[in-house]
Amino acid sequence: MTKLNQRHTGQDPRSFTDKGLREAYTEEQVKQWREKADEAHDRWMDVIDNPYGKD
């Protein structure tokens, strides 16, 4: 669905609020997601810092 259609139908993918998300997910789930995101970020930074091909 295009942005134009979203605006006219009232369907907005950003309709969740922080309060709604806090009610929908437990602190443990959010903590696990943050830890996974941190690990993925660390792996990506390792790839970026890899000197291969920079010679």
C-alpha distance matrix in Angstrom:
0.0 3.8 6.7 8.2 6.2 6.6 10.1 10.9 10.1 11.7 9.4 10.3 10.5 13.9 15.4 18.2 21.4 24.3 26.2 23.7 23.5 27.2 27.6 25.2 26.9 30.5 32.2 33.2 29.7 28.7 31.9 31.3 27.9 29.5 32.4 30.1 28.2 31.7 33.0 30.0 30.6 34.3 33.8 31.6 34.2 36.9 35.1 34.9 38.5 39.7 42.2 41.7 41.6 42.5 46.1
3.8 0.0 3.8 5.3 5.3 6.3 8.7 10.2 10.6 12.1 10.5 10.7 11.4 14.0 16.0 19.0 21.9 24.7 27.0 24.8 24.7 28.4 29.1 27.1 28.6 32.2 33.5 34.7 31.3 29.9 33.0 32.6 29.0 30.2 33.2 31.1 28.8 32.0 33.5 30.5 30.6 34.3 34.0 31.5 33.8 36.7 34.8 34.2 37.9 39.2 41.5 41.2 40.8 41.4 45.0
6.7 3.8 0.0 3.8 5.5 5.0 6.2 8.8 10.0 10.5 9.5 8.8 10.0 11.9 14.0 17.2 19.6 22.5 24.8 23.1 23.1 26.8 27.7 26.1 27.7 31.2 32.2 33.8 30.6 28.8 31.9 31.9 28.3 29.2 32.4 30.7 28.1 31.1 33.0 30.2 29.9 33.7 33.8 31.2 33.3 36.4 34.8 33.9 37.4 39.1 41.5 41.4 41.1 41.4 45.1
8.2 5.3 3.8 0.0 3.8 5.5 5.3 6.5 8.8 10.1 10.4 10.7 12.8 14.6 16.0 19.6 21.9 25.1 27.1 25.4 25.9 29.5 30.1 28.7 30.6 34.1 35.4 37.1 33.9 32.2 35.4 35.5 31.9 32.8 36.0 34.4 31.9 34.9 36.8 34.0 33.7 37.5 37.6 34.9 36.9 40.0 38.4 37.4 41.0 42.6 44.9 44.8 44.3 44.6 48.2
6.2 5.3 5.5 3.8 0.0 3.8 5.4 5.2 6.0 8.3 8.2 9.7 12.0 14.5 15.3 18.8 21.6 24.9 26.6 24.4 25.0 28.7 28.9 27.3 29.4 33.1 34.7 36.3 33.0 31.7 35.0 35.0 31.6 32.9 36.0 34.3 32.1 35.3 37.1 34.4 34.4 38.2 38.2 35.8 38.1 41.1 39.4 38.8 42.4 43.9 46.4 46.1 45.8 46.4 50.0
6.6 6.3 5.0 5.5 3.8 0.0 3.8 5.5 5.3 5.8 5.0 5.9 8.4 10.8 11.5 15.0 17.8 21.1 22.8 20.6 21.3 25.0 25.2 23.7 25.9 29.5 31.1 32.8 29.6 28.2 31.6 31.8 28.4 29.6 33.0 31.4 29.3 32.5 34.4 31.9 32.0 35.8 36.0 33.8 36.0 39.0 37.7 37.1 40.6 42.3 44.9 44.9 44.8 45.3 49.0
10.1 8.7 6.2 5.3 5.4 3.8 0.0 3.8 5.7 5.4 6.8 7.2 10.5 11.7 12.1 15.9 18.0 21.5 23.1 21.4 22.4 25.9 26.3 25.2 27.5 31.1 32.4 34.5 31.6 29.8 33.2 33.7 30.4 31.3 34.7 33.5 31.2 34.1 36.4 34.0 33.7 37.5 38.0 35.7 37.6 40.8 39.6 38.8 42.1 44.1 46.6 46.8 46.7 46.8 50.6
10.9 10.2 8.8 6.5 5.2 5.5 3.8 0.0 3.8 5.6 7.9 9.8 13.2 14.8 14.6 18.4 20.7 24.3 25.5 23.5 24.9 28.3 28.3 27.2 29.8 33.4 35.1 37.1 34.2 32.7 36.2 36.6 33.4 34.5 37.9 36.6 34.4 37.5 39.6 37.2 37.1 40.9 41.3 39.0 41.1 44.2 42.9 42.2 45.6 47.4 49.9 50.0 49.8 50.1 53.8
10.1 10.6 10.0 8.8 6.0 5.3 5.7 3.8 0.0 3.8 5.5 8.5 11.7 13.8 13.1 16.7 19.4 23.0 23.9 21.5 23.0 26.4 26.0 24.7 27.5 31.2 33.1 35.0 32.0 30.9 34.5 34.8 31.7 33.2 36.5 35.1 33.3 36.6 38.5 36.3 36.5 40.3 40.5 38.5 40.8 43.8 42.6 42.2 45.6 47.3 50.0 50.0 50.0 50.5 54.2
11.7 12.1 10.5 10.1 8.3 5.8 5.4 5.6 3.8 0.0 3.8 6.1 9.7 11.0 9.8 13.5 15.9 19.6 20.4 18.2 19.9 23.2 22.9 22.0 24.8 28.4 30.2 32.4 29.5 28.2 31.8 32.4 29.4 30.7 34.2 33.1 31.2 34.4 36.6 34.6 34.7 38.4 39.0 37.1 39.2 42.3 41.4 40.9 44.2 46.1 48.9 49.1 49.4 49.7 53.5
9.4 10.5 9.5 10.4 8.2 5.0 6.8 7.9 5.5 3.8 0.0 3.8 6.5 8.8 8.1 11.5 14.6 18.1 19.1 16.6 17.7 21.3 21.0 19.6 22.1 25.8 27.7 29.6 26.6 25.4 29.0 29.3 26.3 27.8 31.2 29.9 28.1 31.4 33.4 31.3 31.7 35.4 35.8 34.0 36.3 39.3 38.3 38.1 41.4 43.1 46.0 46.2 46.5 47.0 50.8
10.3 10.7 8.8 10.7 9.7 5.9 7.2 9.8 8.5 6.1 3.8 0.0 3.8 5.3 5.6 9.1 11.9 15.3 16.9 14.8 15.5 19.1 19.5 18.2 20.4 24.0 25.5 27.4 24.5 22.9 26.4 26.9 23.7 24.9 28.4 27.3 25.2 28.3 30.6 28.6 28.6 32.3 33.0 31.1 33.2 36.3 35.5 35.1 38.3 40.2 43.1 43.5 43.9 44.2 48.0
10.5 11.4 10.0 12.8 12.0 8.4 10.5 13.2 11.7 9.7 6.5 3.8 0.0 3.8 5.5 7.8 11.0 13.8 15.8 13.5 13.4 17.1 17.8 16.0 17.7 21.3 22.7 24.4 21.3 19.8 23.2 23.4 20.2 21.5 24.9 23.6 21.7 24.9 27.0 24.9 25.2 28.9 29.4 27.7 29.9 32.9 32.2 31.9 35.2 37.0 40.0 40.3 40.9 41.3 45.1
13.9 14.0 11.9 14.6 14.5 10.8 11.7 14.8 13.8 11.0 8.8 5.3 3.8 0.0 3.8 5.6 8.0 10.7 13.1 11.5 11.5 14.9 16.1 15.1 16.6 20.0 20.9 23.0 20.3 18.3 21.6 22.4 19.2 20.0 23.6 22.8 20.7 23.6 26.1 24.4 24.2 27.9 28.9 27.2 29.0 32.2 31.8 31.4 34.4 36.6 39.6 40.2 40.9 41.0 44.9
15.4 16.0 14.0 16.0 15.3 11.5 12.1 14.6 13.1 9.8 8.1 5.6 5.5 3.8 0.0 3.8 6.5 10.0 11.3 9.4 10.4 13.8 14.3 13.5 15.9 19.3 20.7 23.0 20.5 18.8 22.4 23.4 20.6 21.6 25.2 24.7 22.9 25.8 28.4 27.0 27.0 30.6 31.7 30.3 32.1 35.3 35.0 34.7 37.7 39.8 42.9 43.6 44.5 44.6 48.4
18.2 19.0 17.2 19.6 18.8 15.0 15.9 18.4 16.7 13.5 11.5 9.1 7.8 5.6 3.8 0.0 3.8 6.7 8.1 6.0 6.6 10.0 10.7 10.1 12.2 15.5 16.9 19.4 17.0 15.3 18.9 20.1 17.6 18.6 22.2 22.0 20.5 23.3 25.9 24.9 25.0 28.4 29.7 28.7 30.5 33.5 33.6 33.5 36.3 38.5 41.7 42.5 43.7 43.8 47.6
21.4 21.9 19.6 21.9 21.6 17.8 18.0 20.7 19.4 15.9 14.6 11.9 11.0 8.0 6.5 3.8 0.0 3.8 5.3 5.1 6.3 8.6 9.9 10.6 12.4 15.1 15.8 18.8 17.1 14.9 18.2 20.1 17.8 18.2 21.9 22.4 20.8 23.1 26.0 25.4 25.2 28.4 30.2 29.3 30.6 33.8 34.2 33.9 36.4 38.9 42.1 43.2 44.5 44.4 48.1
24.3 24.7 22.5 25.1 24.9 21.1 21.5 24.3 23.0 19.6 18.1 15.3 13.8 10.7 10.0 6.7 3.8 0.0 3.8 5.4 5.1 6.1 8.6 9.8 10.6 12.6 12.7 15.9 14.6 12.1 15.1 17.4 15.5 15.5 19.1 20.1 18.6 20.6 23.7 23.5 23.2 26.2 28.2 27.6 28.7 31.8 32.7 32.4 34.6 37.2 40.5 41.8 43.3 43.1 46.8
26.2 27.0 24.8 27.1 26.6 22.8 23.1 25.5 23.9 20.4 19.1 16.9 15.8 13.1 11.3 8.1 5.3 3.8 0.0 3.8 5.4 5.1 6.3 8.7 10.2 12.0 12.6 16.1 15.2 13.4 16.3 18.8 17.5 17.8 21.2 22.4 21.4 23.3 26.2 26.4 26.4 29.1 31.2 30.9 32.0 34.9 35.9 35.8 37.9 40.5 43.8 45.2 46.8 46.6 50.3
23.7 24.8 23.1 25.4 24.4 20.6 21.4 23.5 21.5 18.2 16.6 14.8 13.5 11.5 9.4 6.0 5.1 5.4 3.8 0.0 3.8 5.4 5.2 6.2 8.8 11.5 13.1 16.1 14.6 13.3 16.8 18.6 17.1 18.1 21.5 22.0 21.3 23.7 26.3 26.1 26.5 29.4 31.1 30.8 32.3 35.1 35.8 36.0 38.3 40.6 44.0 45.1 46.6 46.7 50.4
23.5 24.7 23.1 25.9 25.0 21.3 22.4 24.9 23.0 19.9 17.7 15.5 13.4 11.5 10.4 6.6 6.3 5.1 5.4 3.8 0.0 3.8 5.3 4.9 6.1 9.0 10.4 13.0 11.2 9.7 13.3 14.9 13.3 14.4 17.8 18.3 17.6 20.1 22.6 22.4 23.0 25.9 27.4 27.3 28.9 31.6 32.3 32.6 34.9 37.1 40.6 41.6 43.3 43.5 47.2
27.2 28.4 26.8 29.5 28.7 25.0 25.9 28.3 26.4 23.2 21.3 19.1 17.1 14.9 13.8 10.0 8.6 6.1 5.1 5.4 3.8 0.0 3.8 5.5 5.6 6.9 7.8 11.1 10.3 9.0 12.0 14.3 13.5 14.2 17.3 18.5 18.2 20.1 22.7 23.2 23.7 26.2 28.1 28.3 29.6 32.2 33.3 33.7 35.7 38.0 41.5 42.7 44.7 44.7 48.3
27.6 29.1 27.7 30.1 28.9 25.2 26.3 28.3 26.0 22.9 21.0 19.5 17.8 16.1 14.3 10.7 9.9 8.6 6.3 5.2 5.3 3.8 0.0 3.8 5.8 7.4 9.7 12.6 11.8 11.5 14.6 16.4 15.9 17.3 20.1 21.0 21.1 23.3 25.6 26.0 26.8 29.3 31.0 31.3 32.9 35.3 36.3 36.9 38.9 41.1 44.7 45.7 47.7 47.9 51.5
25.2 27.1 26.1 28.7 27.3 23.7 25.2 27.2 24.7 22.0 19.6 18.2 16.0 15.1 13.5 10.1 10.6 9.8 8.7 6.2 4.9 5.5 3.8 0.0 3.8 7.0 10.0 11.9 10.1 10.4 13.9 14.9 14.1 16.2 18.9 19.2 19.4 22.1 24.0 24.1 25.3 27.9 29.1 29.4 31.4 33.7 34.4 35.2 37.5 39.3 43.0 43.8 45.7 46.1 49.8
26.9 28.6 27.7 30.6 29.4 25.9 27.5 29.8 27.5 24.8 22.1 20.4 17.7 16.6 15.9 12.2 12.4 10.6 10.2 8.8 6.1 5.6 5.8 3.8 0.0 3.8 6.7 8.2 6.4 7.0 10.3 11.2 10.8 12.9 15.4 15.9 16.5 18.9 20.7 21.1 22.5 24.8 26.1 26.8 28.6 30.7 31.7 32.7 34.7 36.5 40.2 41.1 43.2 43.7 47.2
30.5 32.2 31.2 34.1 33.1 29.5 31.1 33.4 31.2 28.4 25.8 24.0 21.3 20.0 19.3 15.5 15.1 12.6 12.0 11.5 9.0 6.9 7.4 7.0 3.8 0.0 3.8 5.3 5.3 6.5 8.7 10.1 10.9 12.6 14.4 15.7 16.8 18.6 20.3 21.4 22.7 24.6 26.1 27.2 28.8 30.6 32.0 33.2 34.8 36.7 40.4 41.4 43.8 44.2 47.6
32.2 33.5 32.2 35.4 34.7 31.1 32.4 35.1 33.1 30.2 27.7 25.5 22.7 20.9 20.7 16.9 15.8 12.7 12.6 13.1 10.4 7.8 9.7 10.0 6.7 3.8 0.0 3.8 5.5 5.1 6.0 8.6 9.9 10.5 12.2 14.2 15.2 16.3 18.3 19.9 20.8 22.4 24.3 25.5 26.7 28.6 30.3 31.3 32.6 34.7 38.4 39.7 42.2 42.3 45.7
33.2 34.7 33.8 37.1 36.3 32.8 34.5 37.1 35.0 32.4 29.6 27.4 24.4 23.0 23.0 19.4 18.8 15.9 16.1 16.1 13.0 11.1 12.6 11.9 8.2 5.3 3.8 0.0 3.8 5.5 5.0 6.2 8.7 9.9 10.5 12.3 14.2 15.2 16.5 18.3 19.8 21.0 22.6 24.3 25.6 27.1 28.8 30.2 31.5 33.2 36.9 38.1 40.8 41.1 44.4
29.7 31.3 30.6 33.9 33.0 29.6 31.6 34.2 32.0 29.5 26.6 24.5 21.3 20.3 20.5 17.0 17.1 14.6 15.2 14.6 11.2 10.3 11.8 10.1 6.4 5.3 5.5 3.8 0.0 3.8 5.4 5.1 6.3 8.7 9.9 10.6 12.3 14.2 15.4 16.5 18.3 20.0 21.2 22.5 24.3 25.9 27.2 28.6 30.3 31.9 35.6 36.5 39.0 39.6 42.9
28.7 29.9 28.8 32.2 31.7 28.2 29.8 32.7 30.9 28.2 25.4 22.9 19.8 18.3 18.8 15.3 14.9 12.1 13.4 13.3 9.7 9.0 11.5 10.4 7.0 6.5 5.1 5.5 3.8 0.0 3.8 5.4 5.1 6.2 8.6 9.9 10.5 12.2 14.2 15.3 16.3 18.3 20.0 20.9 22.4 24.4 25.8 26.7 28.4 30.4 34.0 35.2 37.5 37.8 41.2
31.9 33.0 31.9 35.4 35.0 31.6 33.2 36.2 34.5 31.8 29.0 26.4 23.2 21.6 22.4 18.9 18.2 15.1 16.3 16.8 13.3 12.0 14.6 13.9 10.3 8.7 6.0 5.0 5.4 3.8 0.0 3.8 5.5 5.1 6.2 8.6 9.8 10.5 12.3 14.2 15.2 16.5 18.4 19.9 20.9 22.7 24.5 25.6 26.8 28.8 32.5 33.8 36.4 36.6 39.9
31.3 32.6 31.9 35.5 35.0 31.8 33.7 36.6 34.8 32.4 29.3 26.9 23.4 22.4 23.4 20.1 20.1 17.4 18.8 18.6 14.9 14.3 16.4 14.9 11.2 10.1 8.6 6.2 5.1 5.4 3.8 0.0 3.8 5.4 5.1 6.2 8.5 9.8 10.6 12.3 14.1 15.3 16.6 18.3 19.9 21.2 22.8 24.4 25.7 27.2 31.0 32.0 34.7 35.2 38.4
27.9 29.0 28.3 31.9 31.6 28.4 30.4 33.4 31.7 29.4 26.3 23.7 20.2 19.2 20.6 17.6 17.8 15.5 17.5 17.1 13.3 13.5 15.9 14.1 10.8 10.9 9.9 8.7 6.3 5.1 5.5 3.8 0.0 3.8 5.5 5.1 6.1 8.5 9.9 10.5 12.1 14.2 15.3 16.3 18.2 20.0 21.1 22.4 24.2 25.9 29.6 30.5 32.9 33.4 36.8
29.5 30.2 29.2 32.8 32.9 29.6 31.3 34.5 33.2 30.7 27.8 24.9 21.5 20.0 21.6 18.6 18.2 15.5 17.8 18.1 14.4 14.2 17.3 16.2 12.9 12.6 10.5 9.9 8.7 6.2 5.1 5.4 3.8 0.0 3.8 5.5 5.0 6.1 8.6 9.8 10.4 12.2 14.2 15.1 16.3 18.3 20.0 20.8 22.3 24.4 28.0 29.4 31.8 31.8 35.2
32.4 33.2 32.4 36.0 36.0 33.0 34.7 37.9 36.5 34.2 31.2 28.4 24.9 23.6 25.2 22.2 21.9 19.1 21.2 21.5 17.8 17.3 20.1 18.9 15.4 14.4 12.2 10.5 9.9 8.6 6.2 5.1 5.5 3.8 0.0 3.8 5.4 5.0 6.2 8.6 9.8 10.5 12.4 14.2 15.2 16.6 18.6 19.9 21.0 22.8 26.5 27.8 30.5 30.7 34.0
30.1 31.1 30.7 34.4 34.3 31.4 33.5 36.6 35.1 33.1 29.9 27.3 23.6 22.8 24.7 22.0 22.4 20.1 22.4 22.0 18.3 18.5 21.0 19.2 15.9 15.7 14.2 12.3 10.6 9.9 8.6 6.2 5.1 5.5 3.8 0.0 3.8 5.4 5.1 6.1 8.5 9.8 10.6 12.3 14.2 15.4 16.7 18.4 20.0 21.3 25.1 26.0 28.6 29.2 32.5
28.2 28.8 28.1 31.9 32.1 29.3 31.2 34.4 33.3 31.2 28.1 25.2 21.7 20.7 22.9 20.5 20.8 18.6 21.4 21.3 17.6 18.2 21.1 19.4 16.5 16.8 15.2 14.2 12.3 10.5 9.8 8.5 6.1 5.0 5.4 3.8 0.0 3.8 5.4 5.1 6.1 8.6 9.9 10.4 12.2 14.2 15.3 16.4 18.2 20.0 23.7 24.8 27.1 27.4 30.8
31.7 32.0 31.1 34.9 35.3 32.5 34.1 37.5 36.6 34.4 31.4 28.3 24.9 23.6 25.8 23.3 23.1 20.6 23.3 23.7 20.1 20.1 23.3 22.1 18.9 18.6 16.3 15.2 14.2 12.2 10.5 9.8 8.5 6.1 5.0 5.4 3.8 0.0 3.8 5.5 5.0 6.1 8.7 9.8 10.5 12.4 14.4 15.2 16.3 18.5 22.1 23.6 26.1 26.1 29.4
33.0 33.5 33.0 36.8 37.1 34.4 36.4 39.6 38.5 36.6 33.4 30.6 27.0 26.1 28.4 25.9 26.0 23.7 26.2 26.3 22.6 22.7 25.6 24.0 20.7 20.3 18.3 16.5 15.4 14.2 12.3 10.6 9.9 8.6 6.2 5.1 5.4 3.8 0.0 3.8 5.4 5.1 6.2 8.6 9.9 10.6 12.6 14.3 15.3 16.7 20.5 21.7 24.5 24.9 28.0
30.0 30.5 30.2 34.0 34.4 31.9 34.0 37.2 36.3 34.6 31.3 28.6 24.9 24.4 27.0 24.9 25.4 23.5 26.4 26.1 22.4 23.2 26.0 24.1 21.1 21.4 19.9 18.3 16.5 15.3 14.2 12.3 10.5 9.8 8.6 6.1 5.1 5.5 3.8 0.0 3.8 5.4 5.1 6.2 8.6 9.9 10.7 12.4 14.3 15.5 19.3 20.1 22.5 23.1 26.5
30.6 30.6 29.9 33.7 34.4 32.0 33.7 37.1 36.5 34.7 31.7 28.6 25.2 24.2 27.0 25.0 25.2 23.2 26.4 26.5 23.0 23.7 26.8 25.3 22.5 22.7 20.8 19.8 18.3 16.3 15.2 14.1 12.1 10.4 9.8 8.5 6.1 5.0 5.4 3.8 0.0 3.8 5.4 5.0 6.1 8.6 9.9 10.5 12.2 14.3 17.9 19.2 21.5 21.5 24.9
34.3 34.3 33.7 37.5 38.2 35.8 37.5 40.9 40.3 38.4 35.4 32.3 28.9 27.9 30.6 28.4 28.4 26.2 29.1 29.4 25.9 26.2 29.3 27.9 24.8 24.6 22.4 21.0 20.0 18.3 16.5 15.3 14.2 12.2 10.5 9.8 8.6 6.1 5.1 5.4 3.8 0.0 3.8 5.4 5.1 6.3 8.8 9.9 10.5 12.4 16.0 17.7 20.4 20.4 23.5
33.8 34.0 33.8 37.6 38.2 36.0 38.0 41.3 40.5 39.0 35.8 33.0 29.4 28.9 31.7 29.7 30.2 28.2 31.2 31.1 27.4 28.1 31.0 29.1 26.1 26.1 24.3 22.6 21.2 20.0 18.4 16.6 15.3 14.2 12.4 10.6 9.9 8.7 6.2 5.1 5.4 3.8 0.0 3.8 5.4 5.1 6.4 8.8 9.9 10.8 14.6 15.5 18.3 18.9 22.0
31.6 31.5 31.2 34.9 35.8 33.8 35.7 39.0 38.5 37.1 34.0 31.1 27.7 27.2 30.3 28.7 29.3 27.6 30.9 30.8 27.3 28.3 31.3 29.4 26.8 27.2 25.5 24.3 22.5 20.9 19.9 18.3 16.3 15.1 14.2 12.3 10.4 9.8 8.6 6.2 5.0 5.4 3.8 0.0 3.8 5.3 5.1 6.3 8.7 10.0 13.6 14.5 16.7 17.1 20.5
34.2 33.8 33.3 36.9 38.1 36.0 37.6 41.1 40.8 39.2 36.3 33.2 29.9 29.0 32.1 30.5 30.6 28.7 32.0 32.3 28.9 29.6 32.9 31.4 28.6 28.8 26.7 25.6 24.3 22.4 20.9 19.9 18.2 16.3 15.2 14.2 12.2 10.5 9.9 8.6 6.1 5.1 5.4 3.8 0.0 3.8 5.3 5.0 6.1 8.6 11.9 13.8 16.1 15.7 19.0
36.9 36.7 36.4 40.0 41.1 39.0 40.8 44.2 43.8 42.3 39.3 36.3 32.9 32.2 35.3 33.5 33.8 31.8 34.9 35.1 31.6 32.2 35.3 33.7 30.7 30.6 28.6 27.1 25.9 24.4 22.7 21.2 20.0 18.3 16.6 15.4 14.2 12.4 10.6 9.9 8.6 6.3 5.1 5.3 3.8 0.0 3.8 5.5 5.1 6.2 9.9 11.5 14.4 14.5 17.4
35.1 34.8 34.8 38.4 39.4 37.7 39.6 42.9 42.6 41.4 38.3 35.5 32.2 31.8 35.0 33.6 34.2 32.7 35.9 35.8 32.3 33.3 36.3 34.4 31.7 32.0 30.3 28.8 27.2 25.8 24.5 22.8 21.1 20.0 18.6 16.7 15.3 14.4 12.6 10.7 9.9 8.8 6.4 5.1 5.3 3.8 0.0 3.8 5.5 5.2 8.9 9.4 11.9 12.6 15.8
34.9 34.2 33.9 37.4 38.8 37.1 38.8 42.2 42.2 40.9 38.1 35.1 31.9 31.4 34.7 33.5 33.9 32.4 35.8 36.0 32.6 33.7 36.9 35.2 32.7 33.2 31.3 30.2 28.6 26.7 25.6 24.4 22.4 20.8 19.9 18.4 16.4 15.2 14.3 12.4 10.5 9.9 8.8 6.3 5.0 5.5 3.8 0.0 3.8 5.5 8.2 9.7 11.4 11.1 14.6
38.5 37.9 37.4 41.0 42.4 40.6 42.1 45.6 45.6 44.2 41.4 38.3 35.2 34.4 37.7 36.3 36.4 34.6 37.9 38.3 34.9 35.7 38.9 37.5 34.7 34.8 32.6 31.5 30.3 28.4 26.8 25.7 24.2 22.3 21.0 20.0 18.2 16.3 15.3 14.3 12.2 10.5 9.9 8.7 6.1 5.1 5.5 3.8 0.0 3.8 6.2 8.9 11.2 10.2 13.3
39.7 39.2 39.1 42.6 43.9 42.3 44.1 47.4 47.3 46.1 43.1 40.2 37.0 36.6 39.8 38.5 38.9 37.2 40.5 40.6 37.1 38.0 41.1 39.3 36.5 36.7 34.7 33.2 31.9 30.4 28.8 27.2 25.9 24.4 22.8 21.3 20.0 18.5 16.7 15.5 14.3 12.4 10.8 10.0 8.6 6.2 5.2 5.5 3.8 0.0 3.8 5.6 8.6 8.7 11.4
42.2 41.5 41.5 44.9 46.4 44.9 46.6 49.9 50.0 48.9 46.0 43.1 40.0 39.6 42.9 41.7 42.1 40.5 43.8 44.0 40.6 41.5 44.7 43.0 40.2 40.4 38.4 36.9 35.6 34.0 32.5 31.0 29.6 28.0 26.5 25.1 23.7 22.1 20.5 19.3 17.9 16.0 14.6 13.6 11.9 9.9 8.9 8.2 6.2 3.8 0.0 3.8 6.3 5.5 7.7
41.7 41.2 41.4 44.8 46.1 44.9 46.8 50.0 50.0 49.1 46.2 43.5 40.3 40.2 43.6 42.5 43.2 41.8 45.2 45.1 41.6 42.7 45.7 43.8 41.1 41.4 39.7 38.1 36.5 35.2 33.8 32.0 30.5 29.4 27.8 26.0 24.8 23.6 21.7 20.1 19.2 17.7 15.5 14.5 13.8 11.5 9.4 9.7 8.9 5.6 3.8 0.0 3.8 5.6 7.4
41.6 40.8 41.1 44.3 45.8 44.8 46.7 49.8 50.0 49.4 46.5 43.9 40.9 40.9 44.5 43.7 44.5 43.3 46.8 46.6 43.3 44.7 47.7 45.7 43.2 43.8 42.2 40.8 39.0 37.5 36.4 34.7 32.9 31.8 30.5 28.6 27.1 26.1 24.5 22.5 21.5 20.4 18.3 16.7 16.1 14.4 11.9 11.4 11.2 8.6 6.3 3.8 0.0 3.8 5.6
42.5 41.4 41.4 44.6 46.4 45.3 46.8 50.1 50.5 49.7 47.0 44.2 41.3 41.0 44.6 43.8 44.4 43.1 46.6 46.7 43.5 44.7 47.9 46.1 43.7 44.2 42.3 41.1 39.6 37.8 36.6 35.2 33.4 31.8 30.7 29.2 27.4 26.1 24.9 23.1 21.5 20.4 18.9 17.1 15.7 14.5 12.6 11.1 10.2 8.7 5.5 5.6 3.8 0.0 3.8
46.1 45.0 45.1 48.2 50.0 49.0 50.6 53.8 54.2 53.5 50.8 48.0 45.1 44.9 48.4 47.6 48.1 46.8 50.3 50.4 47.2 48.3 51.5 49.8 47.2 47.6 45.7 44.4 42.9 41.2 39.9 38.4 36.8 35.2 34.0 32.5 30.8 29.4 28.0 26.5 24.9 23.5 22.0 20.5 19.0 17.4 15.8 14.6 13.3 11.4 7.7 7.4 5.6 3.8 0.0
